[in-house]
Amino acid sequence: MSTKLDPANPYVDVVVHTLWALIMALVLGTAGELRQPVARLMDEDEVSAQSRRELEAVAYALRMAGRG
C-alpha cells in the first residue's frame, strides 16, 4: 500500500481513505479492550520509567482514538 501513497496516483484519495479506515478499525476495535490493562499496568511499581512513559503515550493514543 505504501507504494500507492503517491500524489501522481490518480486514485490517491481512495488509497488515503482506505488507509484511514483500516487504521481506525484497528485502533477503535482494540481500544476498548486495551484501556483497562494499560491503566492497571501503569499503576504497578514493577514497570520501568521508560515503560511507564510508553504506557502513558499508549493511553493517550487510546483516548484520542475514542474521540474519532
N, CA, C, O and CB atoms as a CASP TS submission, in Angstrom:
PFRMAT TS
TARGET T0000
AUTHOR 0000-0000-0000
METHOD Language model
MODEL 1
PARENT N/A
ATOM      1  N   MET     1       0.820  -1.179   0.000  1.00  0.00           N
ATOM      2  CA  MET     1       0.000   0.000   0.000  1.00  0.00           C
ATOM      3  C   MET     1       0.876   1.258   0.000  1.00  0.00           C
ATOM      4  O   MET     1       0.481   2.281  -0.560  1.00  0.00           O
ATOM      5  CB  MET     1      -0.939  -0.011   1.203  1.00  0.00           C
ATOM      6  N   SER     2       2.043   1.195   0.613  1.00  0.00           N
ATOM      7  CA  SER     2       2.878   2.395   0.698  1.00  0.00           C
ATOM      8  C   SER     2       3.289   2.916  -0.670  1.00  0.00           C
ATOM      9  O   SER     2       3.490   4.119  -0.838  1.00  0.00           O
ATOM     10  CB  SER     2       4.112   2.109   1.518  1.00  0.00           C
ATOM     11  N   THR     3       3.414   2.033  -1.641  1.00  0.00           N
ATOM     12  CA  THR     3       3.783   2.495  -2.977  1.00  0.00           C
ATOM     13  C   THR     3       2.632   3.235  -3.655  1.00  0.00           C
ATOM     14  O   THR     3       2.842   3.975  -4.616  1.00  0.00           O
ATOM     15  CB  THR     3       4.223   1.316  -3.839  1.00  0.00           C
ATOM     16  N   LYS     4       1.426   3.032  -3.156  1.00  0.00           N
ATOM     17  CA  LYS     4       0.244   3.702  -3.720  1.00  0.00           C
ATOM     18  C   LYS     4       0.064   5.114  -3.156  1.00  0.00           C
ATOM     19  O   LYS     4      -0.707   5.906  -3.698  1.00  0.00           O
ATOM     20  CB  LYS     4      -1.014   2.873  -3.443  1.00  0.00           C
ATOM     21  N   LEU     5       0.775   5.429  -2.067  1.00  0.00           N
ATOM     22  CA  LEU     5       0.688   6.765  -1.471  1.00  0.00           C
ATOM     23  C   LEU     5       1.602   7.708  -2.243  1.00  0.00           C
ATOM     24  O   LEU     5       2.671   8.102  -1.777  1.00  0.00           O
ATOM     25  CB  LEU     5       1.071   6.737   0.044  1.00  0.00           C
ATOM     26  N   ASP     6       1.149   8.045  -3.415  1.00  0.00           N
ATOM     27  CA  ASP     6       1.922   8.862  -4.352  1.00  0.00           C
ATOM     28  C   ASP     6       0.969   9.891  -4.949  1.00  0.00           C
ATOM     29  O   ASP     6      -0.090   9.525  -5.460  1.00  0.00           O
ATOM     30  CB  ASP     6       2.599   7.980  -5.479  1.00  0.00           C
ATOM     31  N   PRO     7       1.331  11.180  -4.892  1.00  0.00           N
ATOM     32  CA  PRO     7       0.422  12.186  -5.433  1.00  0.00           C
ATOM     33  C   PRO     7       0.141  12.019  -6.926  1.00  0.00           C
ATOM     34  O   PRO     7      -0.856  12.537  -7.429  1.00  0.00           O
ATOM     35  CB  PRO     7       0.986  13.550  -5.186  1.00  0.00           C
ATOM     36  N   ALA     8       1.009  11.302  -7.634  1.00  0.00           N
ATOM     37  CA  ALA     8       0.786  11.064  -9.061  1.00  0.00           C
ATOM     38  C   ALA     8      -0.231   9.952  -9.311  1.00  0.00           C
ATOM     39  O   ALA     8      -0.727   9.802 -10.428  1.00  0.00           O
ATOM     40  CB  ALA     8       2.100  10.717  -9.739  1.00  0.00           C
ATOM     41  N   ASN     9      -0.539   9.180  -8.283  1.00  0.00           N
ATOM     42  CA  ASN     9      -1.517   8.103  -8.407  1.00  0.00           C
ATOM     43  C   ASN     9      -2.907   8.735  -8.571  1.00  0.00           C
ATOM     44  O   ASN     9      -3.332   9.509  -7.714  1.00  0.00           O
ATOM     45  CB  ASN     9      -1.469   7.143  -7.154  1.00  0.00           C
ATOM     46  N   PRO    10      -3.611   8.420  -9.645  1.00  0.00           N
ATOM     47  CA  PRO    10      -4.930   9.026  -9.840  1.00  0.00           C
ATOM     48  C   PRO    10      -5.950   8.588  -8.781  1.00  0.00           C
ATOM     49  O   PRO    10      -7.001   9.214  -8.642  1.00  0.00           O
ATOM     50  CB  PRO    10      -5.451   8.676 -11.220  1.00  0.00           C
ATOM     51  N   TYR    11      -5.650   7.535  -8.046  1.00  0.00           N
ATOM     52  CA  TYR    11      -6.560   7.022  -7.023  1.00  0.00           C
ATOM     53  C   TYR    11      -6.044   7.297  -5.612  1.00  0.00           C
ATOM     54  O   TYR    11      -6.433   6.613  -4.665  1.00  0.00           O
ATOM     55  CB  TYR    11      -6.769   5.526  -7.214  1.00  0.00           C
ATOM     56  N   VAL    12      -5.172   8.294  -5.467  1.00  0.00           N
ATOM     57  CA  VAL    12      -4.548   8.557  -4.170  1.00  0.00           C
ATOM     58  C   VAL    12      -5.594   8.839  -3.089  1.00  0.00           C
ATOM     59  O   VAL    12      -5.400   8.442  -1.940  1.00  0.00           O
ATOM     60  CB  VAL    12      -3.579   9.736  -4.281  1.00  0.00           C
ATOM     61  N   ASP    13      -6.701   9.518  -3.427  1.00  0.00           N
ATOM     62  CA  ASP    13      -7.730   9.791  -2.424  1.00  0.00           C
ATOM     63  C   ASP    13      -8.374   8.507  -1.914  1.00  0.00           C
ATOM     64  O   ASP    13      -8.669   8.388  -0.725  1.00  0.00           O
ATOM     65  CB  ASP    13      -8.798  10.712  -3.001  1.00  0.00           C
ATOM     66  N   VAL    14      -8.586   7.571  -2.787  1.00  0.00           N
ATOM     67  CA  VAL    14      -9.154   6.278  -2.380  1.00  0.00           C
ATOM     68  C   VAL    14      -8.164   5.528  -1.502  1.00  0.00           C
ATOM     69  O   VAL    14      -8.555   4.912  -0.511  1.00  0.00           O
ATOM     70  CB  VAL    14      -9.527   5.424  -3.618  1.00  0.00           C
ATOM     71  N   VAL    15      -6.898   5.577  -1.856  1.00  0.00           N
ATOM     72  CA  VAL    15      -5.863   4.897  -1.072  1.00  0.00           C
ATOM     73  C   VAL    15      -5.776   5.509   0.325  1.00  0.00           C
ATOM     74  O   VAL    15      -5.695   4.785   1.317  1.00  0.00           O
ATOM     75  CB  VAL    15      -4.489   4.982  -1.785  1.00  0.00           C
ATOM     76  N   VAL    16      -5.792   6.834   0.404  1.00  0.00           N
ATOM     77  CA  VAL    16      -5.724   7.505   1.698  1.00  0.00           C
ATOM     78  C   VAL    16      -6.938   7.143   2.548  1.00  0.00           C
ATOM     79  O   VAL    16      -6.794   6.850   3.735  1.00  0.00           O
ATOM     80  CB  VAL    16      -5.636   9.032   1.512  1.00  0.00           C
ATOM     81  N   HIS    17      -8.115   7.159   1.962  1.00  0.00           N
ATOM     82  CA  HIS    17      -9.313   6.801   2.720  1.00  0.00           C
ATOM     83  C   HIS    17      -9.255   5.352   3.195  1.00  0.00           C
ATOM     84  O   HIS    17      -9.642   5.054   4.325  1.00  0.00           O
ATOM     85  CB  HIS    17     -10.566   7.024   1.869  1.00  0.00           C
ATOM     86  N   THR    18      -8.781   4.462   2.353  1.00  0.00           N
ATOM     87  CA  THR    18      -8.666   3.053   2.727  1.00  0.00           C
ATOM     88  C   THR    18      -7.691   2.884   3.883  1.00  0.00           C
ATOM     89  O   THR    18      -7.965   2.141   4.825  1.00  0.00           O
ATOM     90  CB  THR    18      -8.215   2.210   1.526  1.00  0.00           C
ATOM     91  N   LEU    19      -6.567   3.563   3.816  1.00  0.00           N
ATOM     92  CA  LEU    19      -5.579   3.507   4.898  1.00  0.00           C
ATOM     93  C   LEU    19      -6.194   4.026   6.194  1.00  0.00           C
ATOM     94  O   LEU    19      -6.063   3.404   7.248  1.00  0.00           O
ATOM     95  CB  LEU    19      -4.315   4.327   4.534  1.00  0.00           C
ATOM     96  N   TRP    20      -6.859   5.161   6.105  1.00  0.00           N
ATOM     97  CA  TRP    20      -7.509   5.741   7.274  1.00  0.00           C
ATOM     98  C   TRP    20      -8.521   4.761   7.870  1.00  0.00           C
ATOM     99  O   TRP    20      -8.531   4.543   9.082  1.00  0.00           O
ATOM    100  CB  TRP    20      -8.200   7.063   6.902  1.00  0.00           C
ATOM    101  N   ALA    21      -9.363   4.174   7.035  1.00  0.00           N
ATOM    102  CA  ALA    21     -10.396   3.253   7.502  1.00  0.00           C
ATOM    103  C   ALA    21      -9.791   2.021   8.173  1.00  0.00           C
ATOM    104  O   ALA    21     -10.293   1.559   9.198  1.00  0.00           O
ATOM    105  CB  ALA    21     -11.284   2.829   6.339  1.00  0.00           C
ATOM    106  N   LEU    22      -8.728   1.497   7.601  1.00  0.00           N
ATOM    107  CA  LEU    22      -8.077   0.320   8.185  1.00  0.00           C
ATOM    108  C   LEU    22      -7.482   0.643   9.558  1.00  0.00           C
ATOM    109  O   LEU    22      -7.642  -0.121  10.509  1.00  0.00           O
ATOM    110  CB  LEU    22      -6.977  -0.204   7.244  1.00  0.00           C
ATOM    111  N   ILE    23      -6.805   1.767   9.645  1.00  0.00           N
ATOM    112  CA  ILE    23      -6.179   2.146  10.921  1.00  0.00           C
ATOM    113  C   ILE    23      -7.247   2.436  11.966  1.00  0.00           C
ATOM    114  O   ILE    23      -7.119   2.005  13.112  1.00  0.00           O
ATOM    115  CB  ILE    23      -5.262   3.379  10.739  1.00  0.00           C
ATOM    116  N   MET    24      -8.290   3.154  11.593  1.00  0.00           N
ATOM    117  CA  MET    24      -9.357   3.458  12.549  1.00  0.00           C
ATOM    118  C   MET    24     -10.042   2.185  13.029  1.00  0.00           C
ATOM    119  O   MET    24     -10.340   2.056  14.217  1.00  0.00           O
ATOM    120  CB  MET    24     -10.387   4.401  11.919  1.00  0.00           C
ATOM    121  N   ALA    25     -10.293   1.256  12.136  1.00  0.00           N
ATOM    122  CA  ALA    25     -10.927  -0.007  12.534  1.00  0.00           C
ATOM    123  C   ALA    25     -10.037  -0.778  13.491  1.00  0.00           C
ATOM    124  O   ALA    25     -10.519  -1.365  14.459  1.00  0.00           O
ATOM    125  CB  ALA    25     -11.244  -0.866  11.303  1.00  0.00           C
ATOM    126  N   LEU    26      -8.759  -0.779  13.225  1.00  0.00           N
ATOM    127  CA  LEU    26      -7.820  -1.490  14.090  1.00  0.00           C
ATOM    128  C   LEU    26      -7.750  -0.840  15.462  1.00  0.00           C
ATOM    129  O   LEU    26      -7.851  -1.520  16.483  1.00  0.00           O
ATOM    130  CB  LEU    26      -6.427  -1.530  13.455  1.00  0.00           C
ATOM    131  N   VAL    27      -7.579   0.455  15.488  1.00  0.00           N
ATOM    132  CA  VAL    27      -7.434   1.166  16.758  1.00  0.00           C
ATOM    133  C   VAL    27      -8.726   1.139  17.557  1.00  0.00           C
ATOM    134  O   VAL    27      -8.717   0.809  18.743  1.00  0.00           O
ATOM    135  CB  VAL    27      -7.004   2.608  16.514  1.00  0.00           C
ATOM    136  N   LEU    28      -9.831   1.482  16.920  1.00  0.00           N
ATOM    137  CA  LEU    28     -11.097   1.515  17.649  1.00  0.00           C
ATOM    138  C   LEU    28     -11.545   0.127  18.070  1.00  0.00           C
ATOM    139  O   LEU    28     -12.189  -0.039  19.107  1.00  0.00           O
ATOM    140  CB  LEU    28     -12.172   2.164  16.803  1.00  0.00           C
ATOM    141  N   GLY    29     -11.207  -0.855  17.274  1.00  0.00           N
ATOM    142  CA  GLY    29     -11.586  -2.222  17.613  1.00  0.00           C
ATOM    143  C   GLY    29     -10.859  -2.756  18.837  1.00  0.00           C
ATOM    144  O   GLY    29     -11.390  -3.600  19.558  1.00  0.00           O
ATOM    145  N   THR    30      -9.655  -2.272  19.074  1.00  0.00           N
ATOM    146  CA  THR    30      -8.875  -2.763  20.206  1.00  0.00           C
ATOM    147  C   THR    30      -8.813  -1.779  21.358  1.00  0.00           C
ATOM    148  O   THR    30      -8.382  -2.145  22.451  1.00  0.00           O
ATOM    149  CB  THR    30      -7.486  -3.091  19.761  1.00  0.00           C
ATOM    150  N   ALA    31      -9.231  -0.543  21.144  1.00  0.00           N
ATOM    151  CA  ALA    31      -9.102   0.488  22.175  1.00  0.00           C
ATOM    152  C   ALA    31      -9.836   0.104  23.455  1.00  0.00           C
ATOM    153  O   ALA    31      -9.287   0.220  24.551  1.00  0.00           O
ATOM    154  CB  ALA    31      -9.632   1.818  21.657  1.00  0.00           C
ATOM    155  N   GLY    32     -11.054  -0.344  23.316  1.00  0.00           N
ATOM    156  CA  GLY    32     -11.846  -0.684  24.492  1.00  0.00           C
ATOM    157  C   GLY    32     -11.230  -1.786  25.332  1.00  0.00           C
ATOM    158  O   GLY    32     -11.253  -1.728  26.561  1.00  0.00           O
ATOM    159  N   GLU    33     -10.689  -2.771  24.676  1.00  0.00           N
ATOM    160  CA  GLU    33     -10.124  -3.892  25.442  1.00  0.00           C
ATOM    161  C   GLU    33      -8.729  -3.601  25.969  1.00  0.00           C
ATOM    162  O   GLU    33      -8.231  -4.349  26.811  1.00  0.00           O
ATOM    163  CB  GLU    33     -10.083  -5.136  24.586  1.00  0.00           C
ATOM    164  N   LEU    34      -8.090  -2.552  25.508  1.00  0.00           N
ATOM    165  CA  LEU    34      -6.742  -2.223  25.975  1.00  0.00           C
ATOM    166  C   LEU    34      -6.720  -1.187  27.091  1.00  0.00           C
ATOM    167  O   LEU    34      -5.749  -1.127  27.846  1.00  0.00           O
ATOM    168  CB  LEU    34      -5.922  -1.727  24.828  1.00  0.00           C
ATOM    169  N   ARG    35      -7.756  -0.377  27.214  1.00  0.00           N
ATOM    170  CA  ARG    35      -7.729   0.717  28.197  1.00  0.00           C
ATOM    171  C   ARG    35      -7.490   0.236  29.616  1.00  0.00           C
ATOM    172  O   ARG    35      -6.609   0.755  30.302  1.00  0.00           O
ATOM    173  CB  ARG    35      -9.023   1.484  28.147  1.00  0.00           C
ATOM    174  N   GLN    36      -8.252  -0.740  30.066  1.00  0.00           N
ATOM    175  CA  GLN    36      -8.129  -1.229  31.444  1.00  0.00           C
ATOM    176  C   GLN    36      -6.766  -1.863  31.723  1.00  0.00           C
ATOM    177  O   GLN    36      -6.130  -1.505  32.714  1.00  0.00           O
ATOM    178  CB  GLN    36      -9.226  -2.238  31.734  1.00  0.00           C
ATOM    179  N   PRO    37      -6.291  -2.798  30.879  1.00  0.00           N
ATOM    180  CA  PRO    37      -4.979  -3.387  31.161  1.00  0.00           C
ATOM    181  C   PRO    37      -3.847  -2.356  31.156  1.00  0.00           C
ATOM    182  O   PRO    37      -2.919  -2.449  31.960  1.00  0.00           O
ATOM    183  CB  PRO    37      -4.677  -4.470  30.147  1.00  0.00           C
ATOM    184  N   VAL    38      -3.923  -1.376  30.254  1.00  0.00           N
ATOM    185  CA  VAL    38      -2.890  -0.336  30.216  1.00  0.00           C
ATOM    186  C   VAL    38      -2.926   0.474  31.503  1.00  0.00           C
ATOM    187  O   VAL    38      -1.882   0.725  32.106  1.00  0.00           O
ATOM    188  CB  VAL    38      -3.081   0.590  28.988  1.00  0.00           C
ATOM    189  N   ALA    39      -4.109   0.884  31.928  1.00  0.00           N
ATOM    190  CA  ALA    39      -4.240   1.663  33.165  1.00  0.00           C
ATOM    191  C   ALA    39      -3.757   0.860  34.373  1.00  0.00           C
ATOM    192  O   ALA    39      -3.081   1.392  35.253  1.00  0.00           O
ATOM    193  CB  ALA    39      -5.701   2.099  33.372  1.00  0.00           C
ATOM    194  N   ARG    40      -4.106  -0.404  34.404  1.00  0.00           N
ATOM    195  CA  ARG    40      -3.709  -1.262  35.522  1.00  0.00           C
ATOM    196  C   ARG    40      -2.192  -1.402  35.571  1.00  0.00           C
ATOM    197  O   ARG    40      -1.596  -1.330  36.646  1.00  0.00           O
ATOM    198  CB  ARG    40      -4.369  -2.651  35.405  1.00  0.00           C
ATOM    199  N   LEU    41      -1.571  -1.599  34.423  1.00  0.00           N
ATOM    200  CA  LEU    41      -0.123  -1.776  34.375  1.00  0.00           C
ATOM    201  C   LEU    41       0.614  -0.493  34.741  1.00  0.00           C
ATOM    202  O   LEU    41       1.695  -0.543  35.328  1.00  0.00           O
ATOM    203  CB  LEU    41       0.303  -2.241  32.991  1.00  0.00           C
ATOM    204  N   MET    42       0.035   0.654  34.398  1.00  0.00           N
ATOM    205  CA  MET    42       0.663   1.925  34.749  1.00  0.00           C
ATOM    206  C   MET    42       0.727   2.119  36.260  1.00  0.00           C
ATOM    207  O   MET    42       1.585   2.848  36.759  1.00  0.00           O
ATOM    208  CB  MET    42      -0.095   3.083  34.107  1.00  0.00           C
ATOM    209  N   ASP    43      -0.173   1.472  36.986  1.00  0.00           N
ATOM    210  CA  ASP    43      -0.195   1.589  38.447  1.00  0.00           C
ATOM    211  C   ASP    43       0.787   0.655  39.142  1.00  0.00           C
ATOM    212  O   ASP    43       0.989   0.765  40.352  1.00  0.00           O
ATOM    213  CB  ASP    43      -1.581   1.315  38.955  1.00  0.00           C
ATOM    214  N   GLU    44       1.388  -0.244  38.413  1.00  0.00           N
ATOM    215  CA  GLU    44       2.308  -1.215  39.010  1.00  0.00           C
ATOM    216  C   GLU    44       3.692  -0.598  39.226  1.00  0.00           C
ATOM    217  O   GLU    44       4.167   0.186  38.405  1.00  0.00           O
ATOM    218  CB  GLU    44       2.420  -2.465  38.119  1.00  0.00           C
ATOM    219  N   ASP    45       4.319  -0.955  40.325  1.00  0.00           N
ATOM    220  CA  ASP    45       5.665  -0.456  40.624  1.00  0.00           C
ATOM    221  C   ASP    45       6.752  -1.202  39.860  1.00  0.00           C
ATOM    222  O   ASP    45       7.886  -0.732  39.770  1.00  0.00           O
ATOM    223  CB  ASP    45       5.933  -0.558  42.109  1.00  0.00           C
ATOM    224  N   GLU    46       6.405  -2.365  39.310  1.00  0.00           N
ATOM    225  CA  GLU    46       7.411  -3.201  38.670  1.00  0.00           C
ATOM    226  C   GLU    46       7.832  -2.718  37.282  1.00  0.00           C
ATOM    227  O   GLU    46       8.867  -3.150  36.774  1.00  0.00           O
ATOM    228  CB  GLU    46       6.898  -4.594  38.568  1.00  0.00           C
ATOM    229  N   VAL    47       7.058  -1.837  36.662  1.00  0.00           N
ATOM    230  CA  VAL    47       7.423  -1.388  35.317  1.00  0.00           C
ATOM    231  C   VAL    47       8.438  -0.258  35.411  1.00  0.00           C
ATOM    232  O   VAL    47       8.392   0.563  36.327  1.00  0.00           O
ATOM    233  CB  VAL    47       6.172  -0.930  34.528  1.00  0.00           C
ATOM    234  N   SER    48       9.339  -0.229  34.462  1.00  0.00           N
ATOM    235  CA  SER    48      10.392   0.787  34.440  1.00  0.00           C
ATOM    236  C   SER    48       9.811   2.154  34.102  1.00  0.00           C
ATOM    237  O   SER    48       8.669   2.270  33.655  1.00  0.00           O
ATOM    238  CB  SER    48      11.488   0.410  33.427  1.00  0.00           C
ATOM    239  N   ALA    49      10.618   3.183  34.324  1.00  0.00           N
ATOM    240  CA  ALA    49      10.193   4.545  33.998  1.00  0.00           C
ATOM    241  C   ALA    49       9.929   4.672  32.498  1.00  0.00           C
ATOM    242  O   ALA    49       8.978   5.339  32.090  1.00  0.00           O
ATOM    243  CB  ALA    49      11.262   5.571  34.445  1.00  0.00           C
ATOM    244  N   GLN    50      10.758   4.042  31.685  1.00  0.00           N
ATOM    245  CA  GLN    50      10.554   4.094  30.234  1.00  0.00           C
ATOM    246  C   GLN    50       9.246   3.418  29.850  1.00  0.00           C
ATOM    247  O   GLN    50       8.489   3.946  29.036  1.00  0.00           O
ATOM    248  CB  GLN    50      11.730   3.430  29.497  1.00  0.00           C
ATOM    249  N   SER    51       8.974   2.252  30.431  1.00  0.00           N
ATOM    250  CA  SER    51       7.718   1.553  30.134  1.00  0.00           C
ATOM    251  C   SER    51       6.522   2.381  30.573  1.00  0.00           C
ATOM    252  O   SER    51       5.498   2.411  29.890  1.00  0.00           O
ATOM    253  CB  SER    51       7.688   0.179  30.821  1.00  0.00           C
ATOM    254  N   ARG    52       6.649   3.051  31.708  1.00  0.00           N
ATOM    255  CA  ARG    52       5.552   3.892  32.193  1.00  0.00           C
ATOM    256  C   ARG    52       5.295   5.051  31.212  1.00  0.00           C
ATOM    257  O   ARG    52       4.141   5.364  30.918  1.00  0.00           O
ATOM    258  CB  ARG    52       5.876   4.442  33.614  1.00  0.00           C
ATOM    259  N   ARG    53       6.357   5.683  30.709  1.00  0.00           N
ATOM    260  CA  ARG    53       6.198   6.762  29.722  1.00  0.00           C
ATOM    261  C   ARG    53       5.536   6.236  28.446  1.00  0.00           C
ATOM    262  O   ARG    53       4.657   6.883  27.876  1.00  0.00           O
ATOM    263  CB  ARG    53       7.570   7.398  29.386  1.00  0.00           C
ATOM    264  N   GLU    54       5.968   5.065  28.013  1.00  0.00           N
ATOM    265  CA  GLU    54       5.393   4.477  26.803  1.00  0.00           C
ATOM    266  C   GLU    54       3.927   4.116  27.026  1.00  0.00           C
ATOM    267  O   GLU    54       3.101   4.309  26.134  1.00  0.00           O
ATOM    268  CB  GLU    54       6.189   3.230  26.377  1.00  0.00           C
ATOM    269  N   LEU    55       3.599   3.597  28.197  1.00  0.00           N
ATOM    270  CA  LEU    55       2.206   3.285  28.512  1.00  0.00           C
ATOM    271  C   LEU    55       1.358   4.546  28.571  1.00  0.00           C
ATOM    272  O   LEU    55       0.198   4.538  28.158  1.00  0.00           O
ATOM    273  CB  LEU    55       2.116   2.532  29.837  1.00  0.00           C
ATOM    274  N   GLU    56       1.934   5.634  29.086  1.00  0.00           N
ATOM    275  CA  GLU    56       1.208   6.906  29.101  1.00  0.00           C
ATOM    276  C   GLU    56       0.902   7.360  27.679  1.00  0.00           C
ATOM    277  O   GLU    56      -0.185   7.873  27.411  1.00  0.00           O
ATOM    278  CB  GLU    56       2.020   7.987  29.844  1.00  0.00           C
ATOM    279  N   ALA    57       1.854   7.173  26.764  1.00  0.00           N
ATOM    280  CA  ALA    57       1.634   7.533  25.360  1.00  0.00           C
ATOM    281  C   ALA    57       0.556   6.643  24.741  1.00  0.00           C
ATOM    282  O   ALA    57      -0.276   7.117  23.968  1.00  0.00           O
ATOM    283  CB  ALA    57       2.951   7.417  24.557  1.00  0.00           C
ATOM    284  N   VAL    58       0.573   5.361  25.080  1.00  0.00           N
ATOM    285  CA  VAL    58      -0.448   4.434  24.572  1.00  0.00           C
ATOM    286  C   VAL    58      -1.816   4.837  25.116  1.00  0.00           C
ATOM    287  O   VAL    58      -2.793   4.866  24.368  1.00  0.00           O
ATOM    288  CB  VAL    58      -0.114   2.962  24.968  1.00  0.00           C
ATOM    289  N   ALA    59      -1.893   5.145  26.400  1.00  0.00           N
ATOM    290  CA  ALA    59      -3.168   5.546  27.000  1.00  0.00           C
ATOM    291  C   ALA    59      -3.699   6.807  26.337  1.00  0.00           C
ATOM    292  O   ALA    59      -4.897   6.920  26.079  1.00  0.00           O
ATOM    293  CB  ALA    59      -3.011   5.770  28.511  1.00  0.00           C
ATOM    294  N   TYR    60      -2.812   7.752  26.064  1.00  0.00           N
ATOM    295  CA  TYR    60      -3.219   8.989  25.382  1.00  0.00           C
ATOM    296  C   TYR    60      -3.751   8.677  23.990  1.00  0.00           C
ATOM    297  O   TYR    60      -4.793   9.197  23.593  1.00  0.00           O
ATOM    298  CB  TYR    60      -2.035   9.980  25.290  1.00  0.00           C
ATOM    299  N   ALA    61      -3.045   7.835  23.250  1.00  0.00           N
ATOM    300  CA  ALA    61      -3.474   7.474  21.901  1.00  0.00           C
ATOM    301  C   ALA    61      -4.836   6.778  21.929  1.00  0.00           C
ATOM    302  O   ALA    61      -5.673   7.012  21.057  1.00  0.00           O
ATOM    303  CB  ALA    61      -2.429   6.567  21.232  1.00  0.00           C
ATOM    304  N   LEU    62      -5.054   5.931  22.922  1.00  0.00           N
ATOM    305  CA  LEU    62      -6.342   5.252  23.045  1.00  0.00           C
ATOM    306  C   LEU    62      -7.459   6.254  23.336  1.00  0.00           C
ATOM    307  O   LEU    62      -8.563   6.135  22.805  1.00  0.00           O
ATOM    308  CB  LEU    62      -6.282   4.187  24.150  1.00  0.00           C
ATOM    309  N   ARG    63      -7.160   7.249  24.189  1.00  0.00           N
ATOM    310  CA  ARG    63      -8.172   8.282  24.456  1.00  0.00           C
ATOM    311  C   ARG    63      -8.475   9.077  23.199  1.00  0.00           C
ATOM    312  O   ARG    63      -9.639   9.362  22.917  1.00  0.00           O
ATOM    313  CB  ARG    63      -7.703   9.226  25.573  1.00  0.00           C
ATOM    314  N   MET    64      -7.454   9.442  22.440  1.00  0.00           N
ATOM    315  CA  MET    64      -7.657  10.203  21.219  1.00  0.00           C
ATOM    316  C   MET    64      -8.423   9.377  20.179  1.00  0.00           C
ATOM    317  O   MET    64      -9.264   9.909  19.454  1.00  0.00           O
ATOM    318  CB  MET    64      -6.309  10.661  20.650  1.00  0.00           C
ATOM    319  N   ALA    65      -8.133   8.098  20.112  1.00  0.00           N
ATOM    320  CA  ALA    65      -8.829   7.215  19.167  1.00  0.00           C
ATOM    321  C   ALA    65     -10.313   7.139  19.502  1.00  0.00           C
ATOM    322  O   ALA    65     -11.153   7.035  18.608  1.00  0.00           O
ATOM    323  CB  ALA    65      -8.207   5.800  19.182  1.00  0.00           C
ATOM    324  N   GLY    66     -10.629   7.191  20.775  1.00  0.00           N
ATOM    325  CA  GLY    66     -12.017   7.145  21.200  1.00  0.00           C
ATOM    326  C   GLY    66     -12.802   8.386  20.826  1.00  0.00           C
ATOM    327  O   GLY    66     -14.032   8.362  20.794  1.00  0.00           O
ATOM    328  N   ARG    67     -12.097   9.466  20.544  1.00  0.00           N
ATOM    329  CA  ARG    67     -12.760  10.719  20.177  1.00  0.00           C
ATOM    330  C   ARG    67     -13.166  10.726  18.712  1.00  0.00           C
ATOM    331  O   ARG    67     -14.074  11.456  18.316  1.00  0.00           O
ATOM    332  CB  ARG    67     -11.850  11.906  20.466  1.00  0.00           C
ATOM    333  N   GLY    68     -12.470   9.887  17.884  1.00  0.00           N
ATOM    334  CA  GLY    68     -12.700   9.869  16.441  1.00  0.00           C
ATOM    335  C   GLY    68     -14.099   9.630  16.082  1.00  0.00           C
ATOM    336  O   GLY    68     -14.434   9.590  14.898  1.00  0.00           O
TER
END
